Amino acid sequence: MDERPDSSQQLMDILLVMDEKGTLQAVSGVKDGELQTKNPLEDNNDLLRVDRHGDMFSNFFSNLWNQLKDPTRFHFFRVPEEEVQRVAADFRQRESQSVKTGEPLVAQYEVQPPVQAQQQTQAGQQQQPEGAPQQSAGQTEQNPQYKYRPEDIDWNSLAALGVQREQIEVNGMLDQMLRGFQTDKTVRVHFHFDGISHSNDSQLSLKPGTDGRLTVCSHGILDPEKMQKQFFGYDITDSDKQVLRQTGNMGHPATVTNRAGEQVEALVSRNLKTNELVAFPLSKVNIPAEKNGHTFTPDEIARLKQGEAVVCQFLSRAKEGEQPKLYPAPVQFSAAKMQLEFLFGDRGRLAMDAYKANLKQTANQEVPKTFRKQELTEKSRLELEAGGTVKVSGLVDKKGKAYQGYITWKPGEKPAFMFPKDYKAALEEGRVKPAVENEVQVAVNSEGKTVEATRNLKEALQSAQQRPTGEQKQQQERRQEQKEDRKQAQKQEQPDKPKRSRGVRR
């Protein structure tokens, strides 16, 4: 079993298809002459995959084309698996612009219909001399849903594991292996080496050899508590082991040594079924532009490429007659799956707990400007920042009843509130400092002091209010006018007093 961090053998291409309406989908197979497709922006393990380094694509595509009832209404595109979501997102952004064949983006991935290729082949064959070797019919037959053929498997390698061919055919494992996947199910395998016998439950996969034969590989289930201390030159710390056991992903890049002896940065994950460690080169990590209705920001993409778990807002699948809903969920790149994955169950809860803890830690780092809808003065905020206590008046409860109290504040926390009785006890015990009141509020309402802007107001100011509102100012002006009118009226109503006679001096 080779765990070297070299994924070149597993690099595949995905076949995308666009119909006459301009709708882009990913091909998953053909059934009764109809093309079977999936959403290319979603993670799917049952998409049709083609060996990127193989030389049988033309035969494969011709077979696919011939199985379709009306293939001429489709346009096909061959896209690297690790780039399929990004390319699909680019295509879909252009759907409203009527994407046409021949455009740079389209031409880069477009697959020409086999009819054209056949015409070219026929023209070439006409120029061949008689007696030239012709391609056999058997060489052109290739099931488009499979990467490998059963006749290329070294069945002795399977027998050496103590497993019969019929066994993996019946339980569906062979089908997955021929598609190029490591099986989901396990089978009991038996080893005999130098007189030592060993057996365990293992997943199976196929690995091409230098002679073109396919060898059956066993992926035994390992004990996660006995994780190795070193992984291809990288020393696994106790913290790494704990994270790998809990989440399946190390969560940060590691420097590993590849087959060529080169040190490369890679993400490391644990196969959740076999507990094998798998590395994926950091340079090949691809994050789609969009997933389930969420467009990733540059910061989110950068963090995901570094192996972090990121919580984003995604759109749920809308039920009939209902609108899709937003929901938060953590996603992370899995080296074992070579793609972005949602974290569910305990892994999802751990990621969400870490996300909420980080929010709590980064929130409330600045002194609040308001408390329960009451604005705090600059002096009050400075007092809170210095660890002091501030009295806030003008608060209103749910029943509309006014009340007042005292608040304190610590970085990273919300303001703590105390009623007057609690504040008095805390002050006597020395747990809080003497309170500072909002100056304008206290000056006008408590101490009887006034400010010129609020001198003629009859109603109490709100907490920290230093100037009258527009309505208050109008009322203030009306009162002043009424006061002047009353003075003038009183002056007019008073009769002229007779002059006092001084009398006659004798």
For each residue, the residues with C-beta under 8 A, 3 or more apart:
1: 217 218 219 220
2: 207 217
3: 232 276 277 278
4: 232 258 259
5: 232 256 258 264 266 278 279 280 281
6: 9 258 259
7: 10 11 280 281 284 338
8: 11 53
9: 6 207 208
10: 7 180 338
11: 7 8 52 53 80 81 82
12: 49 50 51 52 80 81 147 180
13: 49 50 51 52 78 79 80 81
14: 26 27 40 47 48 49 50 78 79 80 81 84
15: 26 27 48 50 64 76 77 78 79 111
16: 24 25 26 27 40 76 77 78 79 84 87 88 91 109
17: 24 25 26 27 35 37 74 75 76 77
18: 22 23 24 25 74 75 77 91 99
19: 22 23 25 73 74
20: 73
21:
22: 18 19 95 98 99
23: 18 19 95
24: 16 17 18 40 88 91 92 95
25: 16 17 18 19 37 38 39 40
26: 14 15 16 17 37 38 39 40 44 47 48 84 88
27: 14 15 16 17 35 36 37 47 48 64 76
28: 36 37 38 44 46 47 48
29: 36 46 48 144 145
30: 33 34 35 36 64 67 68 144 145
31: 34 36
32:
33: 30 67 68 69
34: 30 31 68 69
35: 17 27 30 68 74
36: 27 28 29 30 31
37: 17 25 26 27 28
38: 25 26 28 42 44 46 47
39: 25 26 42 44
40: 14 16 24 25 26 84 85 88
41: 85 88 89 92 288 290 291 292
42: 38 39 291 292
43: 337 339 340 341 342
44: 26 28 38 39 47
45: 181
46: 28 29 38
47: 14 26 27 28 38 44
48: 14 15 26 27 28 29 144 145
49: 12 13 14 81 147 179 180
50: 12 13 14 15 54 57 60 78 147
51: 12 13 54 56 147 180
52: 11 12 13 80
53: 8 11
54: 50 51 57
55:
56: 51 59 60 142
57: 50 54 60 61 78
58: 61 62 114 117
59: 56 62 63 139 140 141 142
60: 50 56 57 63 64 142 144
61: 57 58 64 65 76 111 114 144
62: 58 59 65 66 114 117 118 140
63: 59 60 66 67 140 141 142 143 144
64: 15 27 30 60 61 67 68 144
65: 61 62 68 71 113 114
66: 62 63 114
67: 30 33 63 64 144
68: 30 33 34 35 64 65 71 74
69: 33 34
70: 73
71: 65 68 74 113
72: 113
73: 19 20 70
74: 17 18 19 35 68 71
75: 17 18 101 106 110
76: 15 16 17 27 61 110 111
77: 15 16 17 18 87 91 106 109 110 111
78: 13 14 15 16 50 57 109 111
79: 13 14 15 16 83 84 87 88 109
80: 11 12 13 14 52 83 84
81: 11 12 13 14 49 84 338
82: 11 284 285 286 338 339
83: 79 80 86 87 286
84: 14 16 26 40 79 80 81 87 88
85: 40 41 88 89 286 288 289 290 291
86: 83 89 90 286 287 288 289
87: 16 77 79 83 84 90 91 109
88: 16 24 26 40 41 79 84 85 91 92 288
89: 41 85 86 92 93 288 289 290
90: 86 87 93 94 105 289
91: 16 18 24 77 87 88 94 95 99 105 106
92: 24 41 88 89 95
93: 89 90 96
94: 90 91 97 99 105
95: 22 23 24 91 92 98 99
96: 93
97: 94
98: 22 95
99: 18 22 91 94 95 103 105 106
100: 103 106
101: 75 106 107 110
102: 106 107
103: 99 100 106 107
104: 107 108
105: 90 91 94 99 108 109
106: 75 77 91 99 100 101 102 103 109 110
107: 101 102 103 104 110
108: 104 105
109: 16 77 78 79 87 105 106
110: 75 76 77 101 106 107
111: 15 61 76 77 78
112: 116 117
113: 65 71 72 116 117
114: 58 61 62 65 66 117 118
115: 118 119
116: 112 113 119 120
117: 58 62 112 113 114 120 121
118: 62 114 115 121 122
119: 115 116 122 123
120: 116 117 123 124
121: 117 118 124 125
122: 118 119 125 126
123: 119 120 126 127
124: 120 121 127 128
125: 121 122 128
126: 122 123
127: 123 124
128: 124 125 132
129: 132
130:
131:
132: 128 129
133:
134:
135: 139 140
136: 139 140
137: 140 141
138: 141
139: 59 135 136
140: 59 62 63 135 136 137
141: 59 63 137 138
142: 56 59 60 63 146 149
143: 63 146
144: 29 30 48 60 61 63 64 67
145: 29 30 48 179
146: 142 143 149 178 179 180
147: 12 49 50 51 178 179 180
148: 152 153 177 178 180 206 214
149: 142 146 152 153 178
150: 153 174 178
151:
152: 148 149 212 213 214
153: 148 149 150 157 158 206 213 214 216
154: 157 158 209 213 214 215 216
155: 158 159 165
156: 159 160
157: 153 154 160 161 215 216
158: 153 154 155 161 163 164 165 168 216
159: 155 156 162 163 164
160: 156 157
161: 157 158 189 190 191 202 216 218
162: 159 188 189 190 199
163: 158 159 167 168 187 188 189 204 216
164: 158 159 167 168
165: 155 158 168 169 174
166: 169 170
167: 163 164 170 171 187
168: 158 163 164 165 171 173 174 177 187 204
169: 165 166 174
170: 166 167
171: 167 168 185 187
172: 175 176 185
173: 168 176 177 183 185 187 204
174: 150 165 168 169 177 178
175: 172 178 179
176: 172 173 179 181 182 183 184
177: 148 168 173 174 180 181 183 204 205 206 216
178: 146 147 148 149 150 174 175 206
179: 49 145 146 147 175 176
180: 10 12 49 51 146 147 148 177 206
181: 45 176 177 205
182: 176 203 204 205 219 271
183: 173 176 177 186 187 203 204 205
184: 176 203 273
185: 171 172 173 203
186: 183 201 202 203 221 273
187: 163 167 168 171 173 183 201 202 204
188: 162 163 199 200 201 202
189: 161 162 163 199 200 201 202 218 220
190: 161 162 197 198 199
191: 161 196 197 198 199
192: 195 196 197
193: 196 198
194:
195: 192
196: 191 192 193
197: 190 191 192
198: 190 191 193
199: 162 188 189 190 191
200: 188 189 220 221
201: 186 187 188 189 220 221
202: 161 186 187 188 189 218 219 220 221 274
203: 182 183 184 185 186 218 219 221 273 274
204: 163 168 173 177 182 183 187 216 217 218 219
205: 177 181 182 183 216 217 219
206: 148 153 177 178 180 214 215 216 217
207: 2 9 214 215 217
208: 9 212 213 214 215
209: 154 212 213 214 215
210:
211:
212: 152 208 209
213: 152 153 154 208 209
214: 148 152 153 154 206 207 208 209
215: 154 157 206 207 208 209
216: 153 154 157 158 161 163 177 204 205 206
217: 1 2 204 205 206 207
218: 1 161 189 202 203 204
219: 1 182 202 203 204 205 271 274 276
220: 1 189 200 201 202 274
221: 186 200 201 202 203 273 274 275
222: 226 227 274 275 276
223: 226 275
224: 227 244 245 270 275
225: 245
226: 222 223
227: 222 224 236 241 244 245 275 277
228: 231 236 277
229: 235 236
230: 233 234 235 236
231: 228 234 236 254 256 268 277 279
232: 3 4 5 256 257 258 279
233: 230 255 256 257 263
234: 230 231 254 255 256 268
235: 229 230
236: 227 228 229 230 231 240 241 244
237: 240 241
238: 241 242
239: 242 243
240: 236 237 243 244 250 254 268
241: 227 236 237 238 244 245
242: 238 239 245 246
243: 239 240 246 247 249 250 251
244: 224 227 236 240 241 247 248 249 250 268 269 270 277
245: 224 225 227 241 242 270
246: 242 243 346 347 350
247: 243 244 251 309 332 343 347 350 351
248: 244 269 270 272 334 336 347
249: 243 244 267 268 269 270 307 309 332 333 334 335
250: 240 243 244 254 267 268 269 307
251: 243 247 307 308 309 332
252: 306 307 308
253: 265 266 267 282 306 307
254: 231 234 240 250 265 266 267 268 279
255: 233 234 263 264 265 266
256: 5 231 232 233 234 263 264 266 268 279
257: 232 233 261 262 263 264
258: 4 5 6 232 261 262 263 264 281
259: 4 6
260:
261: 257 258
262: 257 258
263: 233 255 256 257 258
264: 5 255 256 257 258 281 282 283
265: 253 254 255 281 282 283
266: 5 253 254 255 256 279 280 281 282 335
267: 249 250 253 254 279 280 282 285 307 333 335
268: 231 234 240 244 249 250 254 256 277 278 279 335
269: 244 248 249 250 277 278 280 334 335 336 337
270: 224 244 245 248 249 275 276 277 278 336
271: 182 219 274 275 276 277 278 336
272: 248 275 336
273: 184 186 203 221
274: 202 203 219 220 221 222 271
275: 221 222 223 224 227 270 271 272
276: 3 219 222 270 271 336
277: 3 227 228 231 244 268 269 270 271
278: 3 5 268 269 270 271 335 336
279: 5 231 232 254 256 266 267 268 335
280: 5 7 266 267 269 284 285 333 335 338
281: 5 7 258 264 265 266 284 285
282: 253 264 265 266 267 285 305
283: 264 265
284: 7 82 280 281
285: 82 267 280 281 282 304 305 333
286: 82 83 85 86
287: 86 296 301 304 305 333 340
288: 41 85 86 88 89 291 296 340
289: 85 86 89 90 295 296
290: 41 85 89 293 294 295 296
291: 41 42 85 288 294 296 312 314 331 340
292: 41 42 314 315
293: 290 314 315 324
294: 290 291 312 313 314 315
295: 289 290
296: 287 288 289 290 291 300 301 304 312
297: 300 301
298: 301 302
299: 302 303
300: 296 297 303 304 310 312
301: 287 296 297 298 304 305
302: 298 299 305 306
303: 299 300 306 308 310
304: 285 287 296 300 301 307 308 310 331 332 333 340
305: 282 285 287 301 302 333
306: 252 253 302 303
307: 249 250 251 252 253 267 304 332 333
308: 251 252 303 304 332
309: 247 249 251 330 331 332 343 351 354 355
310: 300 303 304 330 331 332
311: 328 329 330 351 352 355
312: 291 294 296 300 328 329 331
313: 294 326 327 328
314: 291 292 293 294 326 327 328 329
315: 292 293 294 324 325 326 327
316: 324 325 326 327
317: 324
318: 322 323 324
319: 322
320:
321:
322: 318 319
323: 318
324: 293 315 316 317 318
325: 315 316
326: 313 314 315 316
327: 313 314 315 316
328: 311 312 313 314 352
329: 311 312 314 342 343 348
330: 309 310 311 342 343 348 351 352 355
331: 291 304 309 310 312 340 341 342 343
332: 247 249 251 304 307 308 309 310 340 341 343 351
333: 249 267 280 285 287 304 305 307 339 340 341
334: 248 249 269 337 338 339 340 341
335: 249 266 267 268 269 278 279 280 338
336: 248 269 270 271 272 276 278
337: 43 269 334 341
338: 7 10 81 82 280 334 335
339: 43 82 333 334
340: 43 287 288 291 304 331 332 333 334
341: 43 331 332 333 334 337
342: 43 329 330 331 348
343: 247 309 329 330 331 332 347 348 350 351
344: 347 348
345: 348 349
346: 246 349 350
347: 246 247 248 343 344 350 351
348: 329 330 342 343 344 345 351 352
349: 345 346 352 353
350: 246 247 343 346 347 353 354
351: 247 309 311 330 332 343 347 348 354 355
352: 311 328 330 348 349 355 356
353: 349 350 356 357
354: 309 350 351 357 358
355: 309 311 330 351 352 358 359
356: 352 353 359 360
357: 353 354 360 361
358: 354 355 361 362
359: 355 356 362 363
360: 356 357 363 412
361: 357 358 412
362: 358 359 365
363: 359 360 412
364: 368 411 412 413 414
365: 362 411 412
366:
367: 376 381 382 384 385 409
368: 364 371 376 381 409 414 415
369: 375 376 381
370: 373 374 375 376
371: 368 374 376 392 407 415 417
372: 392 395
373: 370
374: 370 371 392 394 395 462 463 464
375: 369 370 462 463 464 465
376: 367 368 369 370 371 380 381 384 390 392 438 463 464
377: 380 381 438 439 440 464 466
378: 381 382
379: 382 383 436 438 439
380: 376 377 383 384 390 392 436 438 464
381: 367 368 369 376 377 378 384 385
382: 367 378 379 385 386
383: 379 380 386 388 389 390 436
384: 367 376 380 381 387 388 390 407 408 409 415
385: 367 381 382 409
386: 382 383
387: 384 408 410 433
388: 383 384 408 433 435 436
389: 383 406 407 408 423 432 433 434 435 436
390: 376 380 383 384 406 407 408 435 436 437 438
391: 404 405 406 435 436 437 438 442
392: 371 372 374 376 380 395 404 405 406 407 438 463
393: 404 437 438 441 442 445 463
394: 374 402 404 441 460 461 462 463
395: 372 374 392 402 403 404 405 463
396: 400 401 402 403
397: 400 401 403
398:
399:
400: 396 397
401: 396 397
402: 394 395 396
403: 395 396 397 419
404: 391 392 393 394 395 420
405: 391 392 395 417 418 419 420 423
406: 389 390 391 392 417 418 419 420 422 423 432 435
407: 371 384 389 390 392 415 416 417 418
408: 384 387 388 389 390 415 416 418 432
409: 367 368 384 385 413 414 415 416
410: 387 413 416
411: 364 365
412: 360 361 363 364 365
413: 364 409 410 416
414: 364 368 409
415: 368 371 384 407 408 409
416: 407 408 409 410 413
417: 371 405 406 407
418: 405 406 407 408 422 423 426 432
419: 403 405 406 422 423
420: 404 405 406 423 424
421: 424 425
422: 406 418 419 425 426
423: 389 405 406 418 419 420 426 427 432 435
424: 420 421 427 428
425: 421 422 428 429
426: 418 422 423 429 431 432
427: 423 424 430 431 432 434
428: 424 425
429: 425 426
430: 427
431: 426 427
432: 389 406 408 418 423 426 427 435
433: 387 388 389
434: 389 427
435: 388 389 390 391 406 423 432
436: 379 380 383 388 389 390 391
437: 390 391 393 441 442 446
438: 376 377 379 380 390 391 392 393 441 442 463 464
439: 377 379 442 443
440: 377 443 444 451 454 461 464 465 466
441: 393 394 437 438 444 445 446 461 462 463 464 465
442: 391 393 437 438 439 445 446 447
443: 439 440 446 447 449 450 451
444: 440 441 449 450 451 454 457 460 461
445: 393 441 442 460 461
446: 437 441 442 443
447: 442 443
448:
449: 443 444
450: 443 444 454 455
451: 440 443 444 454 455 466
452: 455
453: 466 467 468
454: 440 444 450 451 457 461 465 466 467 468
455: 450 451 452
456: 476 479 480
457: 444 454 461 468 472 476
458: 475 479
459: 472
460: 394 444 445
461: 394 440 441 444 445 454 457 465 466
462: 374 375 394 441 465
463: 374 375 376 392 393 394 395 438 441
464: 374 375 376 377 380 438 440 441
465: 375 440 441 454 461 462
466: 377 440 451 453 454 461
467: 453 454
468: 453 454 457 472 473 476
469: 472 473
470: 473 474
471: 474 475
472: 457 459 468 469 475 476
473: 468 469 470 476 477
474: 470 471 477 478
475: 458 471 472 478 479
476: 456 457 468 472 473 479 480
477: 473 474 480 481
478: 474 475 481 482
479: 456 458 475 476 482 483
480: 456 476 477 483 484
481: 477 478 484 485
482: 478 479 485 486
483: 479 480 486 487
484: 480 481 487 488
485: 481 482 488 489
486: 482 483 489 490
487: 483 484 490 491
488: 484 485 491 492
489: 485 486 492 493
490: 486 487 493 494
491: 487 488 494
492: 488 489
493: 489 490
494: 490 491
495:
496:
497:
498:
499:
500:
501:
502:
503:
504:
505:
506:
